[in-house]
Amino acid sequence: MPRRGEFTRDFPDVPEVPDPVVGRVGERVIRTASATRRNLTSRVLPSVYTCSQLAAELADEWVEYVEAAGLAAGTVQSYQQAIDNLCTSVDAQLGEDAARASLGRDQPDLARAMATWERKLPSGFAPNSNRPAILSGAVRVLIRRRVEHPERPVTERMAALAKAGSGVPIGENEELDEFSRAEKQAMVRAAWAAVIALEKRLETGWRLAAQGRHPGDGSWMSIPDLLWGLAHEAVTPAQISDAVGPTRGWTEELRACIRRPDGSMPVTTARIELTRHLVAQLWPSTFDLHAFRVLLIDATAHPPEEVSKLTEDGVEFTPRGVRMTLVRKRAKRRYYRAFKDTSIEMADVIETKEFTDRPRREPGAIVKRLMAVTERARQRAADPEGNLFVRAAVDVDRELKFCEWNPEAPLARFSRWLEVHGVTVEGKTDIRRLRKSGKVEKVVASRGHIHEAADDHYEETFKGHYAQGTTLRVISAEVINSAQDHWFSMALEGPTVLSQEAAQAAEESTQLQALGLSKKEADDLVEGELDMGVTHCTNPYESPFSPAGELCAVAPLRCLECRNAWVLPSQLPQLLLFSDHVERIRQRLAPQHFTALWGQSYVNLQAVLEDRTEQEIALARKHIAEGGITLSLPLAAHVEFDA
């Protein structure tokens, strides 16, 4: 069987077109191995199109590109679909003239036809589909490859069109939201239950196999004998299937192996189902390995494609845990992560059966159990890469194979695993959502700091792929709460304002001490020793705006934002003068700039003045006019805005 990316070329013997611009018009065939199917065949038959020359040229480039790049089966089919879609459109647009269409001819105008095809391409797909952009890009790649070949002429218009950016919209993919905490916990519990059940099943299967003998010497109806034959490679699933015969001749023990929960049994597939059941008693199946992937994603918060590609050489156990070599295929990056097992530290403190059976989130313990259940399968697989996720399967030809795990097998997908284990989730049953759940936990733990949550990729990647759903809400909530706390604290840390009655009652320093001042501070306040011009200050050497021990550098401009400030009724004239100064600034600055610089002072100042009566304000204005009261401000307060 060809490996993934291998292909065969099949050109039937047909007369070649004498025009050197045109490739052979025979059928182009590419066969690739698929992860879900043994063989996939992609064909381009130029003769079915009126524009056979164009189809042949693109098909030649397609075959050579697959050979050079080793493209996967899905990508190969995308290029085949793109050629078919374009050629069908060209035939419809050009009619009989399509027979002369070629990348090397100016007439008919193939550039216009391709531009029309790209413009109409999205209408043939679902809204926001990214498939049109993929098909358009595939055709452009093939044309650009042909342009680089000196012996394959391409018109200037087609070369320019291929090099230019595609006008086909990329489309929008629906972002996957993470699983809820309850859904994730249900998944992890189901995964641990499945792992324990698998270990017990394999232990029982090998114990029974040890009790059996060759079915030819024993019985083809004996489960221990059949297991012995499979374990010792003495019999094949095909031989078992032929030997057991129709189900009517089976023993009740064999019937129980394939009986469904409702009591019925398969009819046409009974024998192959029996062989698959027997194989699953000795080696893990495709279905079994979902549990290990769930646990590893939960424990490491790494992508599913990375944890499922772990190899024997990529795992190194340390005294404190495990060190893994992880490969990010899309980014072509190999990196290393060390994970610490908490059970090692807690082993002396906690010794319970539950803890022993189900280590909570310890990658080292999970990997050890994975290696244990797949050890015999890996020995039979003889995989040069040493993948840990190896399964045993009986294919439709009744052959027993040990191969790399395929989580997308039609009857053993993740959605089916959730259904069998009774786990219900909202939205798509996509394993990548579990990775996002791990990211959310990191965001919550780091209090919304992206640089800490994005520990295995760039912060921009995190913002683009993970900052939605719950993650975005957590980050947004942290930002909003931080902003609110900042402004609330500033509002609460404003000056202490004494009314006329309170000031009269607090003329004695003992009354001021009851309000939180020390005896010295109270005495200095009464005697006017703490006057800073606009307010009094209990301690100008402990300003929140200057380093501790240094004299406040922003008085009196920021006194109305300071927790050390005390406002007495006698300072109303200075407050009015300061209000006039701030109003002039407000008229000169943009609203956003003023709010950023003076917003809190302005709000606190207005609140202080609102508590004064009209008579008090009028009297203060009179004192200002008659007594020549002025406001002493630093020079910078005038230069900054008058310059």
C-alpha positions as semicolon CSV with decimal commas, in nm:
position;residue;x (nm);y (nm);z (nm)
1;M;0,000;0,000;0,000
2;P;0,146;0,336;-0,093
3;R;0,228;0,563;0,195
4;R;0,062;0,895;0,237
5;G;0,184;1,128;-0,033
6;E;0,296;0,850;-0,273
7;F;0,127;0,839;-0,611
8;T;0,136;0,665;-0,947
9;R;0,114;0,827;-1,287
10;D;-0,095;0,662;-1,554
11;F;-0,083;0,804;-1,905
12;P;-0,268;0,578;-2,154
13;D;-0,120;0,554;-2,501
14;V;-0,292;0,831;-2,696
15;P;-0,171;1,042;-2,987
16;E;0,010;1,352;-2,874
17;V;-0,105;1,693;-2,997
18;P;0,158;1,842;-3,229
19;D;0,128;2,186;-3,069
20;P;0,426;2,198;-2,828
21;V;0,233;2,427;-2,595
22;V;-0,014;2,156;-2,508
23;G;0,063;1,860;-2,285
24;R;-0,058;1,508;-2,347
25;V;-0,435;1,482;-2,341
26;G;-0,443;1,137;-2,181
27;E;-0,583;1,074;-1,836
28;R;-0,380;1,193;-1,538
29;V;-0,413;0,971;-1,233
30;I;-0,273;1,023;-0,884
31;R;-0,322;0,760;-0,618
32;T;-0,255;0,855;-0,258
33;A;-0,280;0,670;0,069
34;S;-0,532;0,826;0,304
35;A;-0,557;0,821;0,682
36;T;-0,917;0,699;0,656
37;R;-0,901;0,492;0,338
38;R;-0,643;0,258;0,194
39;N;-0,626;0,428;-0,144
40;L;-0,762;0,744;-0,297
41;T;-0,754;0,797;-0,671
42;S;-0,770;1,147;-0,821
43;R;-0,812;1,178;-1,197
44;V;-0,810;1,454;-1,455
45;L;-0,928;1,348;-1,802
46;P;-0,867;1,645;-2,034
47;S;-1,067;1,494;-2,319
48;V;-1,396;1,545;-2,135
49;Y;-1,355;1,923;-2,159
50;T;-1,380;2,139;-2,467
51;C;-1,073;2,326;-2,337
52;S;-0,872;2,003;-2,336
53;Q;-0,544;2,187;-2,401
54;L;-0,588;2,402;-2,091
55;A;-0,691;2,100;-1,882
56;A;-0,386;1,905;-2,001
57;E;-0,149;2,190;-1,917
58;L;-0,287;2,230;-1,567
59;A;-0,298;1,854;-1,513
60;D;0,070;1,819;-1,605
61;E;0,162;2,086;-1,352
62;W;-0,063;1,917;-1,097
63;V;0,109;1,578;-1,131
64;E;0,458;1,727;-1,113
65;Y;0,368;1,945;-0,813
66;V;0,232;1,647;-0,619
67;E;0,548;1,452;-0,697
68;A;0,777;1,736;-0,590
69;A;0,590;1,848;-0,278
70;G;0,453;1,513;-0,156
71;L;0,109;1,660;-0,095
72;A;-0,143;1,486;0,127
73;A;-0,451;1,317;-0,015
74;G;-0,690;1,598;0,073
75;T;-0,472;1,862;-0,092
76;V;-0,431;1,647;-0,404
77;Q;-0,807;1,628;-0,442
78;S;-0,841;2,004;-0,390
79;Y;-0,615;2,068;-0,689
80;Q;-0,811;1,816;-0,897
81;Q;-1,138;1,986;-0,802
82;A;-0,992;2,329;-0,889
83;I;-0,890;2,213;-1,240
84;D;-1,231;2,059;-1,299
85;N;-1,416;2,368;-1,176
86;L;-1,211;2,609;-1,387
87;C;-1,228;2,403;-1,706
88;T;-1,604;2,357;-1,672
89;S;-1,644;2,733;-1,635
90;V;-1,418;2,807;-1,935
91;D;-1,621;2,569;-2,151
92;A;-1,942;2,745;-2,051
93;Q;-1,801;3,093;-2,116
94;L;-1,612;3,041;-2,441
95;G;-1,823;2,776;-2,613
96;E;-1,650;2,638;-2,923
97;D;-1,361;2,883;-2,879
98;A;-1,265;2,692;-2,564
99;A;-1,101;2,428;-2,788
100;R;-0,824;2,681;-2,859
101;A;-0,788;2,794;-2,494
102;S;-0,434;2,763;-2,366
103;L;-0,210;2,931;-2,111
104;G;0,028;3,018;-2,395
105;R;-0,225;3,184;-2,628
106;D;-0,368;3,536;-2,612
107;Q;-0,685;3,434;-2,794
108;P;-0,932;3,343;-2,671
109;D;-0,891;3,570;-2,372
110;L;-0,830;3,316;-2,099
111;A;-0,740;3,582;-1,840
112;R;-1,087;3,735;-1,866
113;A;-1,246;3,390;-1,844
114;M;-1,048;3,306;-1,531
115;A;-1,134;3,641;-1,371
116;T;-1,502;3,574;-1,438
117;W;-1,467;3,225;-1,292
118;E;-1,315;3,364;-0,971
119;R;-1,586;3,630;-0,944
120;K;-1,865;3,372;-0,965
121;L;-1,686;3,099;-0,771
122;P;-1,820;3,186;-0,421
123;S;-2,181;3,158;-0,543
124;G;-2,140;2,783;-0,578
125;F;-2,057;2,731;-0,211
126;A;-2,211;2,801;0,126
127;P;-2,183;3,157;0,262
128;N;-1,848;3,232;0,429
129;S;-1,699;2,910;0,291
130;N;-1,321;2,916;0,249
131;R;-1,337;2,656;-0,028
132;P;-1,355;2,910;-0,315
133;A;-1,034;3,077;-0,199
134;I;-0,862;2,737;-0,178
135;L;-0,962;2,645;-0,535
136;S;-0,863;2,983;-0,675
137;G;-0,529;2,968;-0,497
138;A;-0,465;2,615;-0,628
139;V;-0,507;2,724;-0,992
140;R;-0,281;3,024;-0,937
141;V;-0,011;2,798;-0,790
142;L;-0,017;2,573;-1,096
143;I;0,003;2,869;-1,334
144;R;0,293;3,024;-1,140
145;R;0,479;2,693;-1,158
146;R;0,431;2,690;-1,534
147;V;0,556;3,049;-1,564
148;E;0,884;2,947;-1,397
149;H;0,945;2,678;-1,662
150;P;1,129;2,833;-1,961
151;E;0,991;2,581;-2,212
152;R;0,626;2,623;-2,114
153;P;0,499;2,958;-2,247
154;V;0,240;3,154;-2,052
155;T;0,092;3,481;-2,175
156;E;0,178;3,800;-1,993
157;R;-0,186;3,858;-1,894
158;M;-0,216;3,512;-1,739
159;A;0,122;3,543;-1,566
160;A;0,025;3,880;-1,418
161;L;-0,313;3,745;-1,309
162;A;-0,153;3,446;-1,139
163;K;0,102;3,659;-0,955
164;A;-0,155;3,911;-0,837
165;G;-0,354;3,857;-0,522
166;S;-0,673;3,656;-0,557
167;G;-0,996;3,849;-0,548
168;V;-1,186;3,557;-0,399
169;P;-1,279;3,623;-0,035
170;I;-1,119;3,385;0,209
171;G;-1,441;3,335;0,402
172;E;-1,495;3,316;0,772
173;N;-1,468;3,008;0,987
174;E;-1,691;2,979;1,288
175;E;-1,470;3,010;1,591
176;L;-1,479;2,717;1,829
177;D;-1,566;2,803;2,184
178;E;-1,414;2,604;2,466
179;F;-1,598;2,337;2,657
180;S;-1,763;2,445;2,978
181;R;-1,601;2,343;3,303
182;A;-1,875;2,086;3,370
183;E;-1,836;1,936;3,020
184;K;-1,460;1,914;3,059
185;Q;-1,487;1,747;3,399
186;A;-1,734;1,494;3,258
187;M;-1,491;1,419;2,972
188;V;-1,196;1,369;3,205
189;R;-1,397;1,141;3,434
190;A;-1,513;0,936;3,135
191;A;-1,157;0,918;3,002
192;W;-1,019;0,785;3,331
193;A;-1,300;0,531;3,353
194;A;-1,223;0,422;2,995
195;V;-0,850;0,390;3,065
196;I;-0,907;0,177;3,375
197;A;-1,157;-0,041;3,186
198;L;-0,908;-0,083;2,899
199;E;-0,628;-0,186;3,133
200;K;-0,852;-0,443;3,302
201;R;-0,976;-0,573;2,966
202;L;-0,625;-0,622;2,828
203;E;-0,511;-0,785;3,151
204;T;-0,803;-1,030;3,135
205;G;-0,747;-1,094;2,764
206;W;-0,383;-1,188;2,803
207;R;-0,461;-1,401;3,107
208;L;-0,715;-1,596;2,901
209;A;-0,469;-1,622;2,612
210;A;-0,216;-1,778;2,850
211;Q;-0,472;-2,045;2,937
212;G;-0,543;-2,141;2,576
213;R;-0,369;-2,340;2,303
214;H;-0,377;-2,361;1,926
215;P;-0,740;-2,373;1,811
216;G;-0,653;-2,666;1,585
217;D;-0,551;-2,867;1,889
218;G;-0,820;-2,723;2,109
219;S;-1,142;-2,568;1,978
220;W;-1,234;-2,294;1,735
221;M;-1,523;-2,217;1,963
222;S;-1,301;-2,155;2,267
223;I;-1,224;-1,793;2,337
224;P;-0,896;-1,869;2,523
225;D;-0,780;-2,080;2,227
226;L;-0,870;-1,809;1,975
227;L;-0,692;-1,547;2,185
228;W;-0,388;-1,774;2,213
229;G;-0,377;-1,810;1,834
230;L;-0,393;-1,434;1,778
231;A;-0,140;-1,355;2,050
232;H;0,112;-1,605;1,912
233;E;0,049;-1,515;1,547
234;A;-0,059;-1,876;1,493
235;V;-0,392;-1,787;1,331
236;T;-0,529;-1,489;1,142
237;P;-0,866;-1,315;1,170
238;A;-0,953;-1,456;0,827
239;Q;-0,887;-1,811;0,948
240;I;-1,099;-1,755;1,258
241;S;-1,379;-1,609;1,047
242;D;-1,379;-1,910;0,816
243;A;-1,348;-2,166;1,095
244;V;-1,631;-2,047;1,321
245;G;-1,885;-2,057;1,038
246;P;-2,239;-1,913;1,059
247;T;-2,365;-1,782;1,390
248;R;-2,620;-2,058;1,428
249;G;-2,337;-2,297;1,507
250;W;-2,170;-2,071;1,764
251;T;-2,158;-2,131;2,133
252;E;-2,332;-1,890;2,366
253;E;-1,988;-1,770;2,475
254;L;-1,909;-1,654;2,119
255;R;-2,252;-1,501;2,068
256;A;-2,208;-1,295;2,384
257;C;-1,899;-1,133;2,228
258;I;-2,100;-0,954;1,958
259;R;-2,442;-0,922;2,119
260;R;-2,567;-0,565;2,121
261;P;-2,707;-0,389;2,430
262;D;-3,061;-0,449;2,302
263;G;-2,998;-0,823;2,271
264;S;-2,973;-0,838;1,891
265;M;-2,673;-0,954;1,690
266;P;-2,532;-0,842;1,353
267;V;-2,613;-1,081;1,072
268;T;-2,394;-1,004;0,772
269;T;-2,093;-0,878;0,972
270;A;-2,108;-1,121;1,264
271;R;-1,782;-1,303;1,191
272;I;-1,570;-0,996;1,127
273;E;-1,721;-0,833;1,438
274;L;-1,614;-1,138;1,636
275;T;-1,255;-1,114;1,515
276;R;-1,246;-0,744;1,598
277;H;-1,380;-0,816;1,947
278;L;-1,110;-1,078;2,003
279;V;-0,835;-0,847;1,880
280;A;-0,961;-0,575;2,116
281;Q;-0,908;-0,812;2,411
282;L;-0,535;-0,814;2,342
283;W;-0,449;-0,474;2,196
284;P;-0,603;-0,126;2,212
285;S;-0,844;-0,038;1,935
286;T;-0,897;0,291;1,755
287;F;-1,180;0,370;1,991
288;D;-0,972;0,316;2,306
289;L;-0,706;0,576;2,242
290;H;-0,942;0,874;2,252
291;A;-0,929;0,857;2,632
292;F;-0,552;0,904;2,644
293;R;-0,569;1,199;2,409
294;V;-0,834;1,364;2,626
295;L;-0,623;1,318;2,938
296;L;-0,303;1,445;2,778
297;I;-0,470;1,755;2,636
298;D;-0,626;1,824;2,975
299;A;-0,295;1,776;3,156
300;T;-0,071;1,967;2,912
301;A;-0,310;2,211;2,734
302;H;-0,127;2,129;2,410
303;P;-0,292;2,072;2,071
304;P;-0,439;1,726;1,997
305;E;-0,218;1,672;1,693
306;E;0,092;1,722;1,907
307;V;0,006;1,486;2,192
308;S;-0,117;1,215;1,953
309;K;0,218;1,226;1,768
310;L;0,431;1,152;2,072
311;T;0,708;0,900;2,010
312;E;0,919;0,678;2,232
313;D;1,227;0,892;2,170
314;G;1,023;1,204;2,239
315;V;0,945;1,104;2,598
316;E;1,204;1,122;2,875
317;F;1,105;1,045;3,232
318;T;1,276;1,249;3,501
319;P;1,276;1,213;3,880
320;R;1,022;1,494;3,899
321;G;0,798;1,410;3,602
322;V;0,839;1,383;3,226
323;R;1,003;1,579;2,945
324;M;0,830;1,567;2,606
325;T;0,943;1,653;2,256
326;L;0,647;1,807;2,079
327;V;0,623;1,873;1,708
328;R;0,408;2,148;1,565
329;K;0,370;2,042;1,205
330;R;0,198;2,354;1,075
331;A;0,467;2,582;1,216
332;K;0,743;2,330;1,134
333;R;0,865;2,366;1,487
334;R;1,001;2,118;1,738
335;Y;1,011;2,219;2,102
336;Y;1,047;2,065;2,446
337;R;0,828;2,084;2,753
338;A;0,889;1,950;3,103
339;F;0,591;1,859;3,318
340;K;0,605;1,807;3,690
341;D;0,408;1,527;3,857
342;T;0,252;1,646;4,181
343;S;0,192;1,293;4,303
344;I;0,564;1,254;4,370
345;E;0,554;1,537;4,623
346;M;0,222;1,428;4,773
347;A;0,288;1,055;4,784
348;D;0,398;1,069;5,147
349;V;0,089;1,265;5,243
350;I;-0,191;1,118;5,032
351;E;-0,222;0,744;4,983
352;T;-0,570;0,655;4,863
353;K;-0,694;0,407;4,608
354;E;-0,864;0,680;4,409
355;F;-0,544;0,882;4,387
356;T;-0,348;0,574;4,279
357;D;-0,597;0,480;4,008
358;R;-0,656;0,829;3,880
359;P;-0,361;1,067;3,899
360;R;-0,518;1,404;3,861
361;R;-0,328;1,595;3,592
362;E;0,009;1,428;3,568
363;P;0,138;1,388;3,212
364;G;0,411;1,151;3,326
365;A;0,166;0,905;3,480
366;I;-0,065;0,927;3,178
367;V;0,218;0,861;2,931
368;K;0,340;0,562;3,134
369;R;-0,005;0,406;3,122
370;L;-0,031;0,480;2,750
371;M;0,304;0,312;2,685
372;A;0,199;0,012;2,891
373;V;-0,126;-0,054;2,704
374;T;0,029;0,000;2,359
375;E;0,358;-0,181;2,423
376;R;0,260;-0,509;2,255
377;A;0,093;-0,328;1,967
378;R;0,404;-0,116;1,909
379;Q;0,620;-0,428;1,902
380;R;0,401;-0,579;1,632
381;A;0,379;-0,253;1,436
382;A;0,757;-0,217;1,397
383;D;0,706;0,155;1,344
384;P;1,044;0,321;1,272
385;E;0,918;0,649;1,419
386;G;0,812;0,482;1,744
387;N;0,470;0,645;1,775
388;L;0,300;0,585;2,110
389;F;-0,052;0,602;1,971
390;V;-0,062;0,266;1,791
391;R;-0,374;0,056;1,752
392;A;-0,471;-0,288;1,626
393;A;-0,743;-0,316;1,363
394;V;-0,903;-0,579;1,141
395;D;-0,969;-0,424;0,801
396;V;-1,236;-0,517;0,550
397;D;-1,001;-0,780;0,400
398;R;-0,994;-0,949;0,743
399;E;-0,626;-0,873;0,789
400;L;-0,484;-0,785;1,131
401;K;-0,285;-0,463;1,114
402;F;-0,092;-0,263;1,372
403;C;-0,066;0,094;1,258
404;E;-0,064;0,456;1,359
405;W;-0,378;0,576;1,532
406;N;-0,644;0,736;1,317
407;P;-0,884;0,940;1,534
408;E;-1,104;1,017;1,231
409;A;-1,197;0,656;1,154
410;P;-1,565;0,669;1,047
411;L;-1,704;0,451;1,327
412;A;-1,465;0,564;1,600
413;R;-1,461;0,941;1,590
414;F;-1,446;1,158;1,900
415;S;-1,818;1,234;1,876
416;R;-1,893;0,862;1,890
417;W;-1,663;0,823;2,190
418;L;-1,852;1,095;2,377
419;E;-2,184;0,935;2,290
420;V;-2,080;0,589;2,407
421;H;-1,949;0,726;2,737
422;G;-2,258;0,934;2,801
423;V;-2,092;1,274;2,777
424;T;-2,317;1,546;2,636
425;V;-2,172;1,875;2,514
426;E;-2,318;2,182;2,352
427;G;-2,193;2,281;2,010
428;K;-1,945;2,096;1,796
429;T;-1,781;1,780;1,926
430;D;-1,435;1,899;1,827
431;I;-1,141;1,789;2,040
432;R;-0,970;2,123;1,976
433;R;-1,222;2,283;2,210
434;L;-1,054;2,094;2,494
435;R;-0,727;2,268;2,412
436;K;-0,909;2,600;2,436
437;S;-1,046;2,498;2,774
438;G;-0,690;2,456;2,894
439;K;-0,605;2,800;2,763
440;V;-0,898;2,950;2,951
441;E;-0,768;2,802;3,274
442;K;-0,432;2,966;3,211
443;V;-0,601;3,298;3,142
444;V;-0,797;3,275;3,465
445;A;-0,489;3,172;3,661
446;S;-0,283;3,456;3,514
447;R;-0,561;3,711;3,575
448;G;-0,595;3,793;3,207
449;H;-0,226;3,838;3,122
450;I;-0,187;3,714;2,765
451;H;0,191;3,682;2,780
452;E;0,150;3,419;3,051
453;A;-0,138;3,232;2,889
454;A;0,032;3,228;2,546
455;D;0,323;3,020;2,670
456;D;0,358;2,788;2,369
457;H;0,301;3,033;2,082
458;Y;0,315;3,403;2,002
459;E;0,085;3,647;2,175
460;E;-0,057;3,755;1,838
461;T;-0,148;3,393;1,767
462;F;-0,321;3,373;2,101
463;K;-0,522;3,687;2,029
464;G;-0,625;3,557;1,689
465;H;-0,721;3,203;1,787
466;Y;-0,806;3,196;2,155
467;A;-0,931;3,542;2,252
468;Q;-1,296;3,461;2,190
469;G;-1,578;3,321;2,393
470;T;-1,509;3,267;2,757
471;T;-1,146;3,367;2,718
472;L;-1,239;3,708;2,582
473;R;-1,497;3,757;2,854
474;V;-1,243;3,678;3,124
475;I;-0,985;3,915;2,979
476;S;-1,245;4,186;2,925
477;A;-1,377;4,145;3,279
478;E;-1,026;4,177;3,421
479;V;-0,962;4,493;3,220
480;I;-1,295;4,646;3,319
481;N;-1,250;4,554;3,684
482;S;-0,898;4,693;3,688
483;A;-1,015;5,020;3,536
484;Q;-1,305;5,046;3,778
485;D;-1,082;4,969;4,075
486;H;-0,839;5,236;3,959
487;W;-1,100;5,509;3,931
488;F;-1,292;5,400;4,239
489;S;-0,974;5,403;4,448
490;M;-0,887;5,748;4,318
491;A;-1,236;5,871;4,397
492;L;-1,228;5,721;4,743
493;E;-0,881;5,857;4,809
494;G;-0,980;6,219;4,760
495;P;-0,957;6,489;5,026
496;T;-1,142;6,495;5,356
497;V;-1,389;6,787;5,353
498;L;-1,509;6,950;5,675
499;S;-1,830;7,150;5,677
500;Q;-1,869;7,472;5,878
501;E;-2,040;7,286;6,162
502;A;-1,780;7,010;6,164
503;A;-1,497;7,262;6,161
504;Q;-1,645;7,448;6,457
505;A;-1,690;7,122;6,647
506;A;-1,335;7,019;6,565
507;E;-1,160;7,337;6,681
508;E;-1,011;7,134;6,958
509;S;-0,735;6,899;6,843
510;T;-0,893;6,617;7,045
511;Q;-1,193;6,625;6,812
512;L;-0,966;6,604;6,508
513;Q;-0,785;6,306;6,661
514;A;-1,118;6,127;6,668
515;L;-1,135;6,176;6,288
516;G;-0,810;5,985;6,238
517;L;-0,538;6,246;6,280
518;S;-0,249;6,216;6,517
519;K;-0,216;6,474;6,798
520;K;0,065;6,659;6,616
521;E;-0,125;6,658;6,285
522;A;-0,438;6,787;6,459
523;D;-0,245;7,064;6,632
524;D;-0,071;7,168;6,309
525;L;-0,400;7,169;6,122
526;V;-0,566;7,398;6,377
527;E;-0,268;7,634;6,376
528;G;-0,251;7,647;5,993
529;E;0,091;7,484;5,972
530;L;-0,031;7,233;5,709
531;D;-0,179;7,482;5,461
532;M;-0,070;7,399;5,104
533;G;-0,262;7,681;4,932
534;V;-0,576;7,498;4,817
535;T;-0,604;7,239;5,095
536;H;-0,427;7,137;5,412
537;C;-0,197;6,836;5,401
538;T;-0,147;6,594;5,688
539;N;0,190;6,476;5,558
540;P;0,346;6,621;5,240
541;Y;0,634;6,369;5,275
542;E;0,403;6,069;5,221
543;S;0,249;6,179;4,894
544;P;0,106;5,909;4,664
545;F;0,250;6,109;4,374
546;S;0,613;6,120;4,491
547;P;0,863;5,870;4,632
548;A;0,829;5,807;5,006
549;G;1,028;6,053;5,216
550;E;1,038;6,323;4,948
551;L;0,838;6,645;4,953
552;C;0,525;6,628;4,737
553;A;0,611;6,756;4,390
554;V;0,259;6,817;4,261
555;A;0,106;7,034;4,535
556;P;-0,125;7,218;4,510
557;L;-0,227;7,103;4,160
558;R;-0,312;6,748;4,266
559;C;-0,420;6,809;4,623
560;L;-0,784;6,746;4,539
561;E;-0,691;6,392;4,433
562;C;-0,486;6,314;4,744
563;R;-0,592;6,114;5,048
564;N;-0,373;6,335;5,270
565;A;-0,569;6,652;5,188
566;W;-0,811;6,821;5,428
567;V;-1,042;7,096;5,307
568;L;-1,159;7,356;5,561
569;P;-1,434;7,615;5,511
570;S;-1,175;7,895;5,536
571;Q;-1,016;7,775;5,212
572;L;-1,326;7,839;4,998
573;P;-1,174;8,152;4,829
574;Q;-0,868;7,954;4,721
575;L;-1,094;7,671;4,595
576;L;-1,293;7,917;4,385
577;L;-0,975;8,063;4,235
578;F;-0,850;7,713;4,162
579;S;-1,187;7,632;4,002
580;D;-1,149;7,933;3,773
581;H;-0,801;7,813;3,676
582;V;-0,926;7,462;3,594
583;E;-1,219;7,602;3,393
584;R;-0,977;7,800;3,175
585;I;-0,778;7,482;3,115
586;R;-1,098;7,295;3,026
587;Q;-1,177;7,552;2,760
588;R;-0,835;7,512;2,599
589;L;-0,785;7,134;2,602
590;A;-0,965;6,866;2,405
591;P;-1,219;6,681;2,620
592;Q;-1,023;6,355;2,613
593;H;-0,698;6,529;2,704
594;F;-0,858;6,730;2,983
595;T;-1,026;6,421;3,131
596;A;-0,697;6,233;3,130
597;L;-0,506;6,516;3,305
598;W;-0,760;6,692;3,522
599;G;-1,072;6,476;3,523
600;Q;-1,051;6,351;3,881
601;S;-0,950;6,688;4,024
602;Y;-1,237;6,853;3,840
603;V;-1,492;6,600;3,968
604;N;-1,371;6,626;4,328
605;L;-1,356;7,006;4,312
606;Q;-1,714;7,029;4,184
607;A;-1,829;6,796;4,461
608;V;-1,664;7,020;4,726
609;L;-1,817;7,340;4,586
610;E;-2,164;7,185;4,555
611;D;-2,166;7,139;4,933
612;R;-2,128;7,515;4,984
613;T;-2,430;7,742;4,994
614;E;-2,481;8,034;4,758
615;Q;-2,430;8,276;5,046
616;E;-2,094;8,118;5,134
617;I;-1,977;8,134;4,774
618;A;-2,095;8,495;4,735
619;L;-1,913;8,595;5,057
620;A;-1,597;8,420;4,939
621;R;-1,612;8,602;4,604
622;K;-1,646;8,930;4,795
623;H;-1,339;8,854;5,004
624;I;-1,145;8,777;4,685
625;A;-1,244;9,109;4,528
626;E;-1,194;9,328;4,838
627;G;-0,903;9,158;5,005
628;G;-0,684;9,089;4,706
629;I;-0,674;8,718;4,769
630;T;-0,465;8,536;4,510
631;L;-0,388;8,175;4,428
632;S;-0,025;8,069;4,441
633;L;0,047;7,811;4,169
634;P;0,381;7,684;4,038
635;L;0,513;7,849;3,721
636;A;0,466;7,528;3,524
637;A;0,091;7,550;3,580
638;H;0,086;7,866;3,366
639;V;0,362;7,795;3,119
640;E;0,219;7,459;3,017
641;F;-0,099;7,607;2,880
642;D;-0,009;7,968;2,795
643;A;0,299;7,893;2,588
